[in-house]
């Protein structure tokens, strides 16, 4: 029998589509100087103190594996941060009912969580629109994705989730502030969703990678202002946070999972046989990162958010983002175009944006990122206004 490489690719992997984001870059391959509003990472650099700590660690020889769970210093610093923000988590973390795992980014945490808690025959609820990775990770586990339609305001609410819960429902994926919409789920909805998950015995997985990039913060019991989170109303959930967005450490691959020990212990076992551990020098940098004040950068992005809404609101229907650094406008219906076709026209004008079909079962909206300098943002907004006519 002749060797056939194609025959070795499993049906599970074939069911995962190549990223639609890659297609946009393929379309733009010949552009010399594109206006790039497609990048989902901060345009500023890692704080100097964080870089210096990691450099010092490398020079001191801290380049080997750490324990799978993560360094003691980083885990203790994360626990301190969570206990200060979420007083209801203090006792579970202190008593060992809840555990922390340092992960290779929040993406790594998502993979470990889904492989641990979902499998064939299970259903996983996720909002539509969703972070591009969600549906494909569910496919990888063999579970079935069930989509919660959040159009037109993109609010994930208990009222929208409850009718979709069945005996097969295993978990709910939650993300706020959201990629791709930038919408922040209200504090009341966070409370109701935490109660709904508890009442039905579901695992709520709260992806909070943009927690610091929130312009609609609410007070915690400590008096400090933070992004709304279901974790404020329960500790029997899985909390995923990371360093990539807040500190521009996207290439460092550093995040953490916190939640019930039986779940985190099994995630740790899987990490031992997959990622092994998060990068060692990045973990030392992460300890320093948690002491950095990033409010100035967050304020700059809030100003950019306001500029996006000001420029586009007359030409597009766009829900006001409350966080992250994205907006998700609707393609003007009078154009008679799908979002994919609209994006092709934008690329022809030198503008890179992402069609909504990458993040949704609909192809009516598109994502822009304002994680860029002001000059590029202004150029991109000007092209979008022209395209709407």
Secondary structure, 3 states (H helix, E strand, C coil): CCCCHHHHCCHHHHCCCCCHHHHHHHHCCCCCCCEECCCCCCCCCCCHHHHHHHHHHHHCCCCCCCCCCCCHHHHHHHHHHHHHHCHHHHHHHHHCCEEEEEECHHHHHHHHHHHHHCCCCCEEEEEECCCHHHHHHHHHHCCEEEEEECCCCCCCCHHHHHCCCCCCEEEEEEECCCCCCCCCCCHHHHHHHHHHHHHHCCEEEEECCCCCCECCCEECCCCCEECCCHHHHCCCCEEEEECCCCCCCHHHCCEEEEEEHHHHHHHHHHHHCCCCCCCHHHHHHHHHHCCCCCHHHHHHHHHHHHHHHHHHCCCCCCCCCCECCEEEEECCHHHCCCHHHHHHHHHHCCEECEEHHHCCCCCCEEEEECCCCHHHHHHHHHHHHHHCC
